[in-house]
Every structure is written in C-alpha cells, then in structure tokens.
C-alpha cells in the first residue's frame, strides 16, 4: 500500500496509507486532512480539494484534463504545480508522494 504525505498549510503533517484505485482526495478525507474540503465529493466541479504537488512528483502524474484545468482557473492561489486531489488516482508508483494544501479552499 503506497504511503502519501499531506502537509497542511499550517505545517500539520499526515502520512497516510493510500489504497490503490482511490483518489488522493478520498485518502485525505479518510486520513483527517481538514484543509481538503471536497464540496462536490470528487466530481471535479468545485476545486475545494486543491493541492500543490511536490516538485519532484509533478512529472510523474498523469496530465491535467481540460475539466481539471477549467476548475483550477477558479481556484485560489493557483501555481504551476497545482492539482485537484480528486483527479489524482492512487497507484503503487506514487508511494512517497508529497502534497501540500493551500491556506484557503475557495474561489
């Protein structure tokens, strides 16, 4: 089971076991990452599961879909390494992934 680390904006660290096939959003919610809001429940329609992917991992993820890009356009403090955690599927290859949360999950 891959381990992923979420670092919240206040520096709270959560190192979690992630189930292959789940999303990083689901993993965060189950693991108590309170700065992931996930208002839409993972439907890629709210951008409240916004995360920053650690630079070492950006190129290892599948590219953003047009739908994800559209949602990120309305997110707060978007950066080049911004992703929606509902769009990142857990795989064994992502063991060690580090994700950070922004200070605000709004539009």
DSSP file (Angstrom, degrees, kcal/mol; ACC not computed):
  #  RESIDUE AA STRUCTURE BP1 BP2  ACC     N-H-->O    O-->H-N    N-H-->O    O-->H-N    TCO  KAPPA ALPHA  PHI   PSI    X-CA   Y-CA   Z-CA
    1    1 A X              0   0    0      0, 0.0    18,-0.1     0, 0.0    91,-0.0   0.000 360.0 360.0 360.0 125.1    0.0    0.0    0.0
    2    2 A X  E     -A   18   0A   0     16,-0.6    16,-3.3    15,-0.1     2,-0.5  -0.322 360.0-139.4 -66.5 148.1    1.5    3.3   -1.0
    3    3 A X  E     -A   17   0A   0     14,-0.2    93,-3.8    89,-0.1    94,-0.4  -0.917  20.6-174.7-106.2 135.0    2.2    6.0    1.6
    4    4 A X  E     -A   16   0A   0     12,-2.5    12,-3.2    -2,-0.5     2,-0.5  -0.947  14.4-141.3-127.5 150.7    1.5    9.6    0.8
    5    5 A X  E     -Ab  15  98A   0     92,-3.0    94,-3.1    -2,-0.3     2,-0.5  -0.954   9.4-166.8-118.0 126.2    2.2   12.7    2.8
    6    6 A X  E     -Ab  14  99A   0      8,-2.8     8,-2.7    -2,-0.5     2,-0.6  -0.941   4.3-164.6-105.6 128.5   -0.2   15.7    3.1
    7    7 A X  E     -Ab  13 100A   0     92,-2.8    94,-2.1    -2,-0.5     6,-0.2  -0.955  15.4-144.6-114.5 112.9    1.3   18.8    4.6
    8    8 A X    >   -     0   0    0      4,-3.0     3,-2.7    -2,-0.6    95,-0.1  -0.309  29.2-101.8 -75.1 161.9   -1.4   21.2    5.5
    9    9 A X  T 3  S+     0   0    0     93,-0.4    94,-0.1     1,-0.3    -1,-0.1   0.729 124.5  55.5 -56.4 -24.1   -0.9   25.0    5.2
   10   10 A X  T 3  S-     0   0    0      2,-0.1    -1,-0.3    93,-0.0     3,-0.1   0.238 123.8-104.3 -93.9  13.9   -0.3   25.2    9.0
   11   11 A X    <   +     0   0    0     -3,-2.7     2,-0.4     1,-0.3    -2,-0.2   0.547  69.4 151.0  74.3  11.8    2.5   22.6    8.7
   12   12 A X        -     0   0    0      1,-0.0    -4,-3.0     2,-0.0     2,-0.4  -0.621  35.6-147.5 -69.4 128.8    0.4   19.7   10.1
   13   13 A X  E     -A    7   0A   0     -2,-0.4     2,-0.5    -6,-0.2    -6,-0.2  -0.866  18.4-175.5-107.4 132.6    1.8   16.5    8.5
   14   14 A X  E     -A    6   0A   0     -8,-2.7    -8,-2.8    -2,-0.4     2,-0.7  -0.972   4.6-169.8-124.5 112.7   -0.3   13.5    7.7
   15   15 A X  E     -A    5   0A   0     -2,-0.5     2,-0.3   -10,-0.2   -10,-0.2  -0.927  24.3-177.6-102.4 117.2    1.5   10.4    6.4
   16   16 A X  E     -A    4   0A   0    -12,-3.2   -12,-2.5    -2,-0.7     2,-0.5  -0.839  34.5-119.8-122.9 148.3   -1.2    8.1    5.2
   17   17 A X  E     -A    3   0A   0     -2,-0.3     2,-0.5   -14,-0.2   -14,-0.2  -0.759  36.3-154.7 -78.9 128.9   -1.7    4.6    3.7
   18   18 A X  E     -A    2   0A   0    -16,-3.3   -16,-0.6    -2,-0.5     2,-0.5  -0.920   9.5-131.0-113.7 131.4   -3.4    5.1    0.4
   19   19 A X    >   -     0   0    0     -2,-0.5     3,-2.2     4,-0.2    71,-0.3  -0.672  29.9-111.9 -83.5 125.6   -5.5    2.4   -1.2
   20   20 A X  T 3  S+     0   0    0     -2,-0.5    71,-0.2     1,-0.3     3,-0.1  -0.300 103.8  27.1 -55.7 134.7   -4.7    1.8   -4.9
   21   21 A X  T 3  S+     0   0    0     69,-2.4    -1,-0.3     1,-0.4    70,-0.1   0.069  99.3 103.9  97.3 -22.8   -7.5    2.9   -7.1
   22   22 A X  S <  S-     0   0    0     -3,-2.2    68,-3.2     1,-0.1    -1,-0.4  -0.240  74.3-109.9 -76.6 175.4   -8.8    5.5   -4.6
   23   23 A X  B  >  -E   89   0B   0     66,-0.2     4,-2.2    -3,-0.1    66,-0.2  -0.699  19.9-116.3-102.5 162.5   -8.2    9.2   -5.2
   24   24 A X  H  > S+     0   0    0     64,-2.2     4,-2.5    61,-0.9    62,-0.2   0.836 117.4  57.8 -64.7 -31.2   -5.9   11.4   -3.2
   25   25 A X  H  > S+     0   0    0     60,-1.5     4,-2.6    63,-0.2    -1,-0.2   0.945 107.1  46.3 -62.4 -47.8   -9.0   13.4   -2.1
   26   26 A X  H  > S+     0   0    0     59,-0.2     4,-2.4     1,-0.2     5,-0.2   0.904 112.5  51.1 -60.8 -41.5  -10.6   10.3   -0.7
   27   27 A X  H  X S+     0   0    0     -4,-2.2     4,-1.6     1,-0.2    -1,-0.2   0.915 110.7  48.8 -61.6 -44.0   -7.3    9.4    1.1
   28   28 A X  H  <>S+     0   0    0     -4,-2.5     5,-2.6     2,-0.2     4,-0.4   0.925 112.0  47.7 -63.3 -46.1   -7.1   12.9    2.6
   29   29 A X  H ><5S+     0   0    0     -4,-2.6     3,-1.1     1,-0.2    -2,-0.2   0.918 113.8  46.7 -63.3 -43.6  -10.7   12.8    3.8
   30   30 A X  H 3<5S+     0   0    0     -4,-2.4    -1,-0.2     1,-0.2    -2,-0.2   0.791 112.4  52.4 -67.5 -27.2  -10.3    9.4    5.4
   31   31 A X  T 3<5S-     0   0    0     -4,-1.6    -1,-0.2    -5,-0.2    -2,-0.2   0.380 118.1-107.0 -93.1   3.8   -7.0   10.4    6.9
   32   32 A X  T < 5 +     0   0    0     -3,-1.1     2,-1.3    -4,-0.4    -3,-0.2   0.746  57.3 160.8  81.8  23.9   -8.3   13.6    8.6
   33   33 A X    > < -     0   0    0     -5,-2.6     3,-1.4     1,-0.2    -1,-0.2  -0.676  18.5-171.2 -78.8  99.4   -6.7   16.2    6.4
   34   34 A X  T 3  S+     0   0    0     -2,-1.3    -1,-0.2     1,-0.3    -5,-0.0   0.654  73.5  66.8 -74.1 -16.2   -9.0   19.0    7.4
   35   35 A X  T 3  S+     0   0    0     -3,-0.1     2,-0.7    -7,-0.1    -1,-0.3   0.417  81.4  85.8 -88.2   4.5   -7.9   21.5    4.8
   36   36 A X    <   +     0   0    0     -3,-1.4    13,-0.2     1,-0.2    12,-0.1  -0.931  54.6 174.9 -98.5 113.1   -9.3   19.4    2.0
   37   37 A X        -     0   0    0     11,-2.0    12,-0.2    -2,-0.7    -1,-0.2   0.909   8.6-171.9 -88.1 -47.7  -13.0   20.5    1.8
   38   38 A X    >   +     0   0    0     10,-1.6     3,-1.4     1,-0.1    11,-0.1   0.919   8.1 175.9  55.6  52.6  -14.1   18.5   -1.2
   39   39 A X  T 3  S+     0   0    0      1,-0.3    -1,-0.1     2,-0.1    -3,-0.0   0.838  76.8  47.0 -56.4 -36.8  -17.6   20.1   -1.5
   40   40 A X  T 3  S-     0   0    0      1,-0.0    -1,-0.3     0, 0.0     3,-0.2   0.483 109.1-120.8 -89.3  -1.6  -18.5   18.3   -4.7
   41   41 A X  S <  S-     0   0    0     -3,-1.4    -2,-0.1     1,-0.2    -3,-0.0   0.662  74.1 -46.4  74.3  15.4  -17.4   14.9   -3.4
   42   42 A X  S    S+     0   0    0    -17,-0.0    -1,-0.2   -16,-0.0   -16,-0.0   0.641 100.0 126.1 103.0  16.9  -14.9   14.3   -6.1
   43   43 A X  S    S-     0   0    0     -3,-0.2    -2,-0.1    -5,-0.0    44,-0.0   0.359  76.5-118.0 -88.5   6.0  -16.9   15.3   -9.2
   44   44 A X  S    S+     0   0    0      1,-0.1    27,-0.1    27,-0.0    -3,-0.0   0.915  85.6 109.6  58.3  45.5  -14.2   17.8  -10.4
   45   45 A X  S    S+     0   0    0     26,-0.0    -1,-0.1    23,-0.0    23,-0.0   0.231  72.6  35.0-135.0  16.2  -16.7   20.6  -10.1
   46   46 A X  S    S-     0   0    0     60,-0.0    -7,-0.0    61,-0.0    -8,-0.0   0.588  76.0-139.1-142.2 -21.9  -15.6   22.8   -7.2
   47   47 A X    >   +     0   0    0      1,-0.1     3,-0.7    28,-0.1    29,-0.2   0.695  63.0 126.2  65.6  21.1  -11.8   23.0   -6.8
   48   48 A X  T 3   +     0   0    0      1,-0.2   -11,-2.0    27,-0.1   -10,-1.6   0.184  65.2  61.4 -95.9  18.5  -12.0   22.7   -3.0
   49   49 A X  T 3  S+     0   0    0    -12,-0.2    36,-2.3   -13,-0.2    -1,-0.2  -0.019  76.5 152.8-122.3  26.0   -9.6   19.7   -2.9
   50   50 A X  E <   +C   84   0A   0     -3,-0.7    52,-0.6    34,-0.2     2,-0.3  -0.282  16.4 173.6 -59.1 134.8   -6.8   21.8   -4.4
   51   51 A X  E     -CD  83 101A   0     32,-2.8    32,-2.4    50,-0.2     2,-0.5  -0.937  32.0-124.7-138.3 162.7   -3.3   20.7   -3.6
   52   52 A X  E     -CD  82 100A   0     48,-3.1    48,-2.6    -2,-0.3     2,-0.4  -0.960  27.5-138.8-107.9 124.1    0.3   21.6   -4.5
   53   53 A X  E     - D   0  99A   0     28,-2.7    46,-0.2    -2,-0.5     5,-0.1  -0.685  27.2-106.1 -84.3 130.7    2.3   18.6   -5.8
   54   54 A X    >>  -     0   0    0     44,-2.5     3,-2.7    -2,-0.4     4,-0.9  -0.303  32.3-117.9 -53.6 136.3    5.9   18.5   -4.6
   55   55 A X  G >4 S+     0   0    0      1,-0.3     3,-0.5     2,-0.2     4,-0.5   0.796 112.0  61.5 -52.0 -35.2    8.1   19.4   -7.5
   56   56 A X  G 34 S+     0   0    0      1,-0.2    -1,-0.3     2,-0.1    -2,-0.1   0.670 110.8  41.2 -66.3 -15.2    9.8   16.0   -7.5
   57   57 A X  G X> S+     0   0    0     -3,-2.7     3,-1.5    41,-0.1     4,-0.6   0.574  85.3  92.7-109.2 -13.3    6.5   14.4   -8.3
   58   58 A X  G X< S+     0   0    0     -4,-0.9     3,-1.2    -3,-0.5    -2,-0.1   0.895  89.5  46.1 -53.1 -48.3    4.9   16.8  -10.8
   59   59 A X  G 34 S+     0   0    0     -4,-0.5    -1,-0.3     1,-0.2    -2,-0.1   0.619 104.2  64.4 -74.1 -11.1    6.1   15.0  -13.9
   60   60 A X  G <4 S+     0   0    0     -3,-1.5    -1,-0.2     2,-0.1     2,-0.2   0.573  88.3  85.0 -87.7  -9.3    5.1   11.6  -12.5
   61   61 A X  S << S-     0   0    0     -3,-1.2     3,-0.1    -4,-0.6    27,-0.1  -0.570  90.6 -98.0 -91.2 155.4    1.4   12.3  -12.5
   62   62 A X        -     0   0    0     -2,-0.2    -1,-0.1     1,-0.1     3,-0.1  -0.370  55.4 -91.3 -62.2 150.1   -1.0   11.9  -15.4
   63   63 A X        -     0   0    0      1,-0.1     2,-0.1    -4,-0.1    -1,-0.1  -0.209  47.2 -93.4 -62.9 157.3   -1.5   15.2  -17.2
   64   64 A X        -     0   0    0     -3,-0.1    -1,-0.1     1,-0.1     2,-0.1  -0.456  38.8-127.9 -68.0 140.2   -4.4   17.5  -16.2
   65   65 A X     >  -     0   0    0     -2,-0.1     4,-2.4     1,-0.1     5,-0.2  -0.413  24.9-108.1 -79.2 165.8   -7.6   17.1  -18.1
   66   66 A X  H  > S+     0   0    0      1,-0.2     4,-2.4     2,-0.2     5,-0.1   0.887 122.0  54.8 -60.4 -38.7   -9.4   20.0  -19.7
   67   67 A X  H  > S+     0   0    0      2,-0.2     4,-2.0     1,-0.2    -1,-0.2   0.907 108.4  47.3 -62.2 -43.5  -12.0   19.8  -17.0
   68   68 A X  H  > S+     0   0    0      2,-0.2     4,-2.5     1,-0.2    -2,-0.2   0.920 110.7  52.0 -65.1 -43.0   -9.4   19.9  -14.2
   69   69 A X  H  X S+     0   0    0     -4,-2.4     4,-1.4     1,-0.2    -2,-0.2   0.906 108.4  52.2 -58.0 -42.6   -7.7   22.9  -15.9
   70   70 A X  H  < S+     0   0    0     -4,-2.4     4,-0.4     1,-0.2    -1,-0.2   0.910 110.8  46.5 -62.0 -42.8  -11.1   24.7  -16.0
   71   71 A X  H >< S+     0   0    0     -4,-2.0     3,-1.4     1,-0.2     4,-0.2   0.892 108.5  55.0 -67.5 -39.5  -11.7   24.1  -12.3
   72   72 A X  H >< S+     0   0    0     -4,-2.5     3,-1.4     1,-0.3    -1,-0.2   0.796  94.3  70.3 -64.8 -27.0   -8.3   25.3  -11.4
   73   73 A X  T 3< S+     0   0    0     -4,-1.4    -1,-0.3     1,-0.3    -2,-0.2   0.776 105.0  40.9 -59.3 -24.8   -8.9   28.5  -13.3
   74   74 A X  T <  S+     0   0    0     -3,-1.4    -1,-0.3    -4,-0.4    -2,-0.2   0.351  95.5 105.6-105.7   5.5  -11.4   29.4  -10.5
   75   75 A X  S <  S-     0   0    0     -3,-1.4     3,-0.5    -4,-0.2     2,-0.3  -0.396  75.1-103.0 -83.2 163.3   -9.3   28.2   -7.5
   76   76 A X  S    S-     0   0    0     30,-0.9    28,-0.1   -29,-0.2    -1,-0.1  -0.683  93.0  -1.5 -87.8 136.1   -7.4   30.4   -5.1
   77   77 A X  S    S-     0   0    0     -2,-0.3    -1,-0.2     1,-0.2     2,-0.2   0.900  80.8-168.3  53.9  52.4   -3.6   30.8   -5.3
   78   78 A X        -     0   0    0     -3,-0.5     2,-0.3    -6,-0.1    -1,-0.2  -0.497   6.5-176.9 -73.4 138.3   -3.1   28.5   -8.3
   79   79 A X    >   -     0   0    0     -2,-0.2     3,-2.0     4,-0.0    -1,-0.0  -0.785  44.2 -95.0-127.3 170.0    0.6   27.6   -9.1
   80   80 A X  T 3  S+     0   0    0      1,-0.3    -2,-0.0    -2,-0.3    -1,-0.0   0.798 126.2  49.4 -58.7 -27.1    2.2   25.6  -11.8
   81   81 A X  T 3  S+     0   0    0      2,-0.0   -28,-2.7   -28,-0.0    -1,-0.3   0.196  84.3 128.4 -98.5  16.6    2.2   22.5   -9.5
   82   82 A X  E <   +C   52   0A   0     -3,-2.0     2,-0.3   -30,-0.2   -30,-0.2  -0.496  28.3 162.9 -73.2 139.5   -1.5   22.9   -8.6
   83   83 A X  E     -C   51   0A   0    -32,-2.4   -32,-2.8    -2,-0.2     2,-0.6  -0.952  41.6-112.5-144.9 163.7   -3.8   19.9   -9.0
   84   84 A X  E >   -C   50   0A   0     -2,-0.3     3,-2.0   -34,-0.2   -34,-0.2  -0.907  22.7-144.8 -96.8 124.7   -7.2   18.8   -7.8
   85   85 A X  G >  S+     0   0    0    -36,-2.3   -60,-1.5    -2,-0.6     3,-1.0   0.736  97.2  65.9 -66.1 -20.2   -6.7   15.8   -5.4
   86   86 A X  G 3  S+     0   0    0      1,-0.2    -1,-0.3   -62,-0.2   -36,-0.1   0.662 100.4  52.7 -71.3 -14.1   -9.9   14.2   -6.7
   87   87 A X  G <  S+     0   0    0     -3,-2.0     2,-0.7   -64,-0.1    -1,-0.2   0.362  89.1  87.4-102.6   3.1   -8.2   13.8  -10.1
   88   88 A X    <   -     0   0    0     -3,-1.0   -64,-2.2    -4,-0.2     2,-0.3  -0.907  67.3-153.3-107.2 109.8   -5.1   12.0   -8.8
   89   89 A X  B     -E   23   0B   0     -2,-0.7     2,-0.4   -66,-0.2   -66,-0.2  -0.609  20.7-115.2 -81.5 138.9   -5.6    8.3   -8.6
   90   90 A X        +     0   0    0    -68,-3.2   -69,-2.4    -2,-0.3     2,-0.3  -0.590  43.2 166.7 -74.2 128.6   -3.5    6.3   -6.1
   91   91 A X    >   -     0   0    0     -2,-0.4     3,-1.7   -71,-0.2   -73,-0.1  -0.930  50.3-109.2-134.7 162.1   -1.1    3.9   -7.7
   92   92 A X  G >  S+     0   0    0     -2,-0.3     3,-1.6     1,-0.3   -89,-0.1   0.825 116.5  65.5 -59.3 -31.1    1.8    1.9   -6.3
   93   93 A X  G 3  S+     0   0    0      1,-0.3    -1,-0.3   -91,-0.1    -3,-0.0   0.661  91.6  63.8 -67.4 -15.4    4.1    4.2   -8.3
   94   94 A X  G X   +     0   0    0     -3,-1.7     3,-2.4     2,-0.1    -1,-0.3   0.263  68.1 137.6 -93.8  12.8    3.0    7.2   -6.2
   95   95 A X  T <  S+     0   0    0     -3,-1.6   -91,-0.2     1,-0.3   -93,-0.1  -0.430  74.3  22.7 -58.4 122.1    4.5    5.7   -3.0
   96   96 A X  T 3  S+     0   0    0    -93,-3.8    -1,-0.3     1,-0.3   -92,-0.2   0.366  85.4 158.6  99.8  -3.6    6.1    8.6   -1.2
   97   97 A X    <   -     0   0    0     -3,-2.4   -92,-3.0   -94,-0.4     2,-0.5  -0.216  27.5-151.7 -54.5 139.6    4.1   11.4   -3.0
   98   98 A X  E     +b    5   0A   0    -94,-0.2   -44,-2.5   -44,-0.1     2,-0.4  -0.978  15.4 179.8-120.0 126.2    4.0   14.7   -1.1
   99   99 A X  E     -bD   6  53A   0    -94,-3.1   -92,-2.8    -2,-0.5     2,-0.3  -0.972   9.4-159.3-125.2 139.5    1.1   17.1   -1.4
  100  100 A X  E     -bD   7  52A   0    -48,-2.6   -48,-3.1    -2,-0.4     2,-0.3  -0.881  12.8-134.9-116.1 150.3    0.6   20.4    0.3
  101  101 A X  E     - D   0  51A   0    -94,-2.1   -50,-0.2    -2,-0.3   -65,-0.1  -0.800  18.4-119.9-104.5 147.3   -2.7   22.3    0.9
  102  102 A X        -     0   0    0    -52,-0.6   -93,-0.4    -2,-0.3     3,-0.1  -0.305  27.8-111.8 -74.3 167.6   -3.3   26.0    0.2
  103  103 A X  S    S+     0   0    0      1,-0.2     2,-0.4   -94,-0.1    -1,-0.1   0.647 102.3  34.3 -75.2 -14.4   -4.4   28.2    3.1
  104  104 A X        -     0   0    0    -28,-0.1     2,-0.6     2,-0.1   -28,-0.2  -0.993  60.0-160.1-145.1 133.1   -7.8   28.7    1.5
  105  105 A X        +     0   0    0     -2,-0.4     2,-0.3   -30,-0.1   -30,-0.0  -0.579  59.4  98.9-109.7  66.6  -10.0   26.3   -0.5
  106  106 A X              0   0    0     -2,-0.6   -30,-0.9   -59,-0.1    -2,-0.1  -0.769 360.0 360.0-139.7-175.4  -12.3   28.8   -2.1
  107  107 A X              0   0    0     -2,-0.3   -60,-0.0   -32,-0.2    -1,-0.0   0.369 360.0 360.0-112.7 360.0  -12.9   30.6   -5.3
